[in-house]
Amino acid sequence: MASEIHMPVPECLIENINGRLVVNPVTAKILSAIRQPVVVVAIVGLCRTGKSYLMNKLAGKKKGFSVGSTVQSHTKGIWMWCMPHPKKPDLTLVLLDTEGLGDVEKGDNQNDSWIFALVVLLSSTFVYNSIGTINQPAMDQLYYVTELTDRIRAKSSPDKYEVQDSANFVSFFPEFVWTLRDFSLEVEADGQPITADEYLENSLKLKQGNDKKTKNFNEPRLCIRKFFPEKKCFIFGYPANFNYLISLEQLQEEDLNPKFREQVADFCCYILSHSKAKTLSGGITVNGPRLKSLVQTYVDAISSGDLPCMENAVLALAETENLAAVQKAIAHYDQQMGQKLKLPTETLQELLDLHRASEKEAIEVFMKNSFKDEDQVFQKKLADKLEAKRDDFCKQNMKASSDYCMALIQDIFHPLYEDVKKGTFSKPGGYYLFIKKMKELKDKYHQVPRKGVQKEETLRTYLDSKENTADTLLQTDQLLTEKEKEIEVERIKSEAAEAANKMLEEMQKKNQQMMQEKEASYQEHMKQLTEKREMERAQLIADQERVIALKLQEQRRLLQEGFKKESMKLHEEIEALKRRLGICNFL
């Protein structure tokens, strides 16, 4: 639970060791304990632009992330701070602060590009922090966004309906929030006041022309518009009327400009209220362990010289999660059967009914905890394990019944055969006395409840082992004529044949019950799989429709601005998405 998370200070999650990114295993382990969905808010920007100050305010703390007060960059790599979400108790807030982009100490823009790409991949809200207005230098500093398609792969291999450029990324890219610090100008256009969001939209408008300068002007703007159709902007004035950067975190609230305090409060309120839980394609909600897996998978790919691939990361995550889902389902099944099952059961159907109810719940547990189970590999593993569990319980049930019945038989019939040894029935008329006594003892045996599925077979096996006793008494009883003995022999044979037929019928009935149970199990698996697929399909369609709607908005804007070529490119992406959506609707 989020309330159990105790991170008094941020810890480094991804270390930057001489330009090489490495996951800190101790910090990553903290994520494993977070079972709630996570809201991941990450911030990037140039060095010494006050990123850490904003993150500390989101954490509700005055200190935490290192706030640089000199020309030296403090934060190296990516730092993490986890805490209960202050507004949403069912979520956990994960804050990610990054080393400053463009740090002269590194002299490595490639490292900056990987940091930028990682936080885009990991966050649900992506904050870009800069100083002053949105002008061309500010855009030039954001050129990392133009490299995203060179740094990230959506799929391991494209299919025939592969959508080009940004369309594959939009469905899971985070919301983009641009924070402008130390903004001293009036926010207006054509002499009229405008909102910060309108200012951002105006700043992202393209210019006509095909020369290199115009292309350089348009490229980052176009990338932001295509990759991040959901955008928000916040403008902050100067925090104080003196050199606040020397000790911003040491300043008291009353030392800060009231307007700045209001702007920071608005920013925090928006981020905490609007930021959503991190999700993957298909609406898969990310919790702590899943976030840890994504972090490790992406960093491993970068370290190996490969590109982080979203599809591969999800499949690697699914492999681990689905195996765990099978284990959770089996554990639930064992718990339910342990609580409800008392061996031996009176009938096989009683055991099978308990199994079926527990199996249904186990499949539900698996469906809830699994995702992207390609070709139902893990569901089949679960089905095999549940079938083996059922068969094992059937064997245990038979043994428990046999053991109980044999003990009962020994208790009931042992005195009878002791009397036979003593010669009690070795006299004229003794055979019928033995048969009468045998019938009384059988009735006594049958009156005992809950003997289980082996009650008849165990008794028959026992009596068959004692068959010579009755034969001997019959043949030596001097009161009986030879004709009476022949009749009695035929009666015994007839009873034995009838008992054998009854046993055969019982065996056929059990086989039929097991076949019906197997079919019912298959149908339950298919029913729940179909329901899960319908939910996933609905989610996928909703995702695709949302992306199409956002793309259509952007296409209309480009058309209105006179950029027909870019508008046509988006049109092609939209048509490819519609074809993919058509396939989803068909399936």
N, C-alpha and C positions, 0 to 999 in steps of 0.2 A: 504494500500500500504506500501511497505517496507520503502519508503521515509518518512513515517509518524511515524515510530518506533523511539522512543527516549528513549534509555537506556544509560545514560551517564556512568554508572558503572554496573558491573555484580550484579545480585541479587541471593539469595539462592532459588533454585527451589524445591529441596527435602532436608529437614532438617534432620539431624541425632540427635535426642533428646534421649540421654541415650540409644543409640543402637536401637532406634525405628525410622523408616523412615516415615516422614510425609510430604505431599505436602504443600508448602507454597501457600495459595490461592491468595495472592496479586501478587506474581510473576507469578503464573500459568495464572492469568487473562491477563497478557501481551500477552500470546500466542493467546488468543481469538481474538485479534485485527489484527493478521497477516493472511491475506487472500491469500497471495502468497504461493506456494510450499516452503518447508523449506529444506535447506541443513544442516544436523545436524552432526557436528564434535565434537566427545567426546574424552577425553584423560584420561587414567588411568596409574597408576604406583606406585612404592613405594614412601614413604614420601621423601621429599627433593631431588627430582631428576630433578627439573626444569620444571615440567609440565606446571605450570602457565605462565612461561616466554614464552613458545612456543605459548600458547593460546593468550597471549597479542599481540604477533607478528602477529598472524593470524587476530586479530582484527585491526591491523594497529595502535596499541597504545603502549605507553611505560609502562603505568600503567593500572591496571584494576583488573584482577584476582590477588589475594594475592600471592606474592612471598615470601616464607619462607626464613628467613636468620638465623634462630636458630634451635636448635634441636627439637623445638616444631612445630607440624603440624598446619598450618594456616587454610586450607580449610576443612570444615566439611560438609558432605553431598554432594550434587551435585549443583554447581552454574551455572547460565545461563547468557549468554550475547547475545542479539539479535541485528542485525544491517542489513542495506541494503548490499546485496552481492556486493563486490567491482568489480567483473568481470562479473556478470550475473544479470542485472537489473530486470529480471522477477522472481528472486528467493530471498529469505531471508536467511541470514546466522545465524545459531543458534550454539553457542559454549557452550559446557558443560565441566566444569572442576570439577574434583572429589577429594574427600579427599584421602590422601595417603593410599595406601594399606600397611598393616603390621604396622600400627601406634601402638606403645607400650602403648600409653595412653588408647587405647580402649581395648586391650586384647581380641578382638572379631573377629575371622576370619570369622564367619558366616556373620557378617555385611559387611565385605569386599566382600564376595561372592555375596551378594545381590546387592551391588553397581556395581560390575563387570557385573552381569547379566543384570541389568537395562540399563546401557549404551550400552551394546550390542543390547538390544531390541530397544532402542530409536534412535541410531545413524545410519547415512548412511556411515560415515567414522569413524572407531574406531582406535585411536592411543594408542599404548602401549609404554610407556616411561621407559627406564631403563639406568643404568649406566654401562659403560664398555662393554665388549665383550658378545657374546651370548654363555655362558658356562652353565654347569649344575646348578650352583647356580641361574643363571638368569632364567633358565627353571623351577627350583623348585619354584621360586617366582611367576611363571605364572601358578601355579597349578589350579587357579580358572577356567581356560578354561576346565579343565577335569571335572568340576562339572556342566557344563552348562546343560547337559541332566537331571541332578538331580534338577536343579533350574528352568527350563523352560519346559513348555509343548507346543507342536505344535498344538495339537488337544484336544478337550474336551473328545472325545472317538474315539478310532481307528476304521478304517473300514477294510474290507477284503483286500484292497490293500495298507494298511498302510506300509510305508517305514521305516525301522529301522534306529536308530542312527541319523547321521547328515543330511541325505538327506532332511528331512522335514524343516530343518533350513537354508540350504544353499541358497535357493531362496530369502530369505529376510534378511539374516545376512549382516552386513556392510562389506565394504572393510577393510582389516586389514593392518595397517601401524605400523611398529616397528621403533621407534626412539632410537638410541643408543647414549648416551651422554658421554662426556669425553673419547672418544675412542682414544687410543694412539698408537695402533698397525698398521702395514701396512696391508691393505686389499688385501690379496693374497691367492692363493691356489697352492700348488706344485711349489712355487717360481714364479708364474705368477700373475700379477695384475688381480683382479676380481671386478665386480661391487658390490654395496651394496646389490642389489637384489640377486645376485649369492651367496654372503656370507650368506644371510638369508636362501636360499634354501639348501646350504651345511650344515648349522647349524641344519636344520630340518631333516636331514637324520637319519634313524633308525639304530639300531644295532641288529645283530643277537643274539639270545639267549632267553631262557625261565626263567632264574633266576630272582629273585625279583629286583635286581639292574638294570638289563637290562630292565625289564618291567617299572620300575620307570623312566628310561632314555627315553624310547620310548613313554610312555603315553601322556605327554603334547605335544610332537612333532607331534604325530599322530593326536591328537585332533585339533591342529592348522591347520594341512594340510587338515583335513576333514571338519572342520567347516568354514575355511576361505581359499578357493581355490584361491581367488584374494588377493595377498599380495604385500606389498611394504616395502622397508627398506631405512632409512636415517641414515647416520653416521655423528656425530658432534664431532669435536675435542674440546679441552679446549677453553672456550670463551676468557680467558685472561691469562696473565702470572703471576697472583697473586691470592690471595684468593677472587675470584669473588663472591662466594656464600654469602659473608657478605652483599653486596649491588649490586646485578646484575642489578636490574632495575634502579639503580641510575647511572650506568656507561654510559658514552657517547659512541656514535657509534665508534668514533676514538680510544677509549680505548680497544675495542674488537679486537681480532685477525681477520685480513682480511679473512682468510680461513673460520673461524666460521661464519662471517657475510654472506659469500657466501653460506655456507651450510644452514643457516637459510632461506635465500632468496629462495634457490631452494626448500626447504621444503614448504614454504608458497605458492610459485608459483604452485607447484604440487597440494597441497591440494585445493587451491581455483579454479584451472582449472579443476581438475579431479573429485572432489567430486560431487556426484549426489544428486538430491533431494531424500528425504526419501520416499520409496514406501513400500506398503504392498503387500501381495500375490494377484496376478491378475493385477498387475500394478497400484494399487490405490495410487495416489499421496497424500502425507501427507502435509497439511497446518498447520497453527498455531492452530486452534481449534481442529483439529484431533490429533495433537501432545499432546495437553493438555489432551484430552480424554484418550490417551494411557498412559500418565504419571499417571493419577489418577487411571485408571483401574489396572495397574500393581502394584502400591504401595498399593492400597486397598487389592489386592489379597495377597501380602506379609504380610500386617498387620493382615489379618484374618487367617494367618497360612497356606494359600493355595499356590499353585505354579502359577506364572503368566502364563496364557494360551493365546497364540497368537490368536487362533481361537475365543475364548471368547471375547478377547479385540476387535477384528475386528467386531464381531457381535454386541457387545455393542455400538461400534462406529457407525455401520450401522443403528442401531435402532434410534439413535439420528439424524444422518445425513438424513436418509430417511424420517423421520417425517418433518424435516426442508425442504427437497426437495419437499414434497407435498405442504407445505405452500408457498414456492417460486413459484411453478408452478401455484397455485391458484392465488397468488398475480399478477403474470404475465398475467394470463387470465383476471382477473378483470381490470388490467390496459389497456389491448388491447381492451376489450369490451367497457370500459369507453371512450376510445378515438374514436372508430369507430362507435359505435352503437348510433343511434338517434331514439328514440321511438316516435310514432309507425313506424314500417317498413311497406312498402306497401304490402309485401307478407310474408308469413311464410318462404318461401324458402330464401328470403333475410336475414332474421334473422339467419336461420340455416347455411347459407354460412359463415356469420360472425363468428358464434359460431365455425364452423368446422376449420376455419383458426386460430382462437385464441386457440382452443383446441390443434391443431397440435403443435403450438409453446409451449404451456404449457407442453405437453408431452415431448417435446425436452428439456425443462428446467429441468423437473424431471429426465430424463435419464442422463443428464449431471451431476446432483448433487447427484444422488443416486448410491448405490452399494450394492451388496449382498442382494438384496431384495428377500429373500427366499420365494418361492411359490407366488411371486408377491403380497404379502400382502399390501404393501404400494401403489403399482401401482393400485390395486383394489380400495383402499381408494380414490386415485386421480380420478379414473374413476367414482366412486359413487358421489364424490363432483362435478365433471364437469357435470355429468348428472343432478344433483340437480340444479346446476347453470343454465343449459340450460332450464330446466323446469320452473324455477323461472323467467327467462327472457321471456319465452313464455307467462307466466301469466301476467307479467308486460306489455308485448306488447299488449296483449288482452285488459287489463284494460286501457292502454293509448289510444288505438284505440276507445274503447267504450266511454270513457270520452270525447274524442275529437269529435267523431261523434254525441254524444248526445247533446253536446253544439252547434254543427253546425245545427243539426236538429231543436233544439229549436229556433235558430235564423232564420232559413228558414221557418219553418212551423207554428210557433206561430201566425204570423199575419193572416194566413188562418183561423185558428180556432177561432180567435177573430172575424173575419168577420162572421163565422158561428153563433157565439153567438149573433151578432148584427142582424141576420136575412137576411143577404145579399143574401143567396142562398135559402131562404124559399119562393119561388115563382115558378110559372110554368116555367119549363126549367132550374131551379136552380141546379138540380142534375148534368146535363151535364156540366154546367158552373163550378161546383165544381170539377168534374172529369178532365176537361180541365186544370183548375188551379193546381190541384194536379199533373198532368203530367208535367207541366212546372216547378213546384217546385222540383219534383224528378230529372228532367234533370239538374236543377241548382245544386242540391246536388251531383249528380254523376260527374259533371264537376270539383268539388273541388278535387285537387290532395292530395295524401298521407294521406288518411283517415285511412289506415291500414286494418288489417285482419278482423275486426268486422264491416266493413262498411255496408254490406248487412244485417247481423243479427240484428244490432242495429236499422237500418231503419225499418226492418220488425217488430221487437218487438214494436217499437213506433207506427207504423201504425195499428198493430193489436189492440193496446190499444185504438185506435180511430175508430175502425171498426163500432161501433154503429152510429157514426155520418153519415157516408156514407149510411148505411142502412136506417136511419131515413129520410134522404133527398130523397132517392130513393122511399121509400114507400109513402111519402107525396107529391111527385111531381105530380100535377094534369095534367100535359101535357102528361105524359106517360100512355100508356094503360097497362092493366094487363099483356098482352102477352109480351110487351116490358120489363116490370119489371121482368117477369120470365126469359127472355133471359139474362137480365143484371145480375140477381142472378147467373145463370149458368156460365156466363163469369167470374164473381168474384170468384166462386168456382174453376173454371179451373185454373185461375191465381194463386190462393192460393195453389192448388195442385202442379202446376208447380214450384212455389217458394219453396215449401217444399221439392220436389225432388231435386231441385238445391242445397238447403241447405244440404241435405243428401249426395249428391255427393261431396260437399265441405268438409264435415266432413270426408268422406272416404278418400278423397285426402290428408287431413291433417294427418290422421292416417297413411296413406301410407308413407308420407314424414317423419313422426317421426320414423317409423320402419326402413326406409332406412337410416336415420341419425344415429340411434342406431347401425345398422350394419356397417356403415362407421366409426363410432367411435371405434367400436371393432376392425375393420381391421387396423385402424391407430395405435391403441395400440399394436396390434400384430406385425405390420410391424416394428415399432420402437424397440419393445422388441427383435425381431429376429435380427435386426441390432446390437443392444447392445450386445446380447449374442454372435454373431459372432465375434465382437471385443474382448470381454472378453475371448472367447475360443482361439482366435488367440494369445492373450497376455499370456494366461495360457500355451499354447503349446510352445510359445517362451521361457517362463520361464523354463519349464520342459526341453526343448532341451538345453538351456544354462547350466542347472544343470548337465544334462547327459554328455555334452561335458567336463565340468570341472571335473566330476567324472571319466570319461574315461582317462583324462590326469593323474589324480592322480593314477588311477589303473595301468596305464602303468609304471609310476615312481616306484611304489611299486614292480611291477613285475621285472623291471630292477634291483632294489636293492636286489632282491631275497626274498621278503616277500610274498610268495604264499598265505599263510593263510589270511593275511590282504587284499591281492589282490582279493581273492575269496569273502570275505565279501563285498568289494566294488562292485564286479561283481553282487552279489545278490541284492544290493541296486539299481544298474543300471537297472537290469532286472525288478525289481518292478516298477521303474520309467517309464520304457518303456511300461509296462502293463498299467500303469496309463495314459501315453501319448496316447496309443492305444485307450483307452476309450474316451479320449478328442477328438481324431480324428474321432471317431465313432459318437459321439453325434452331 
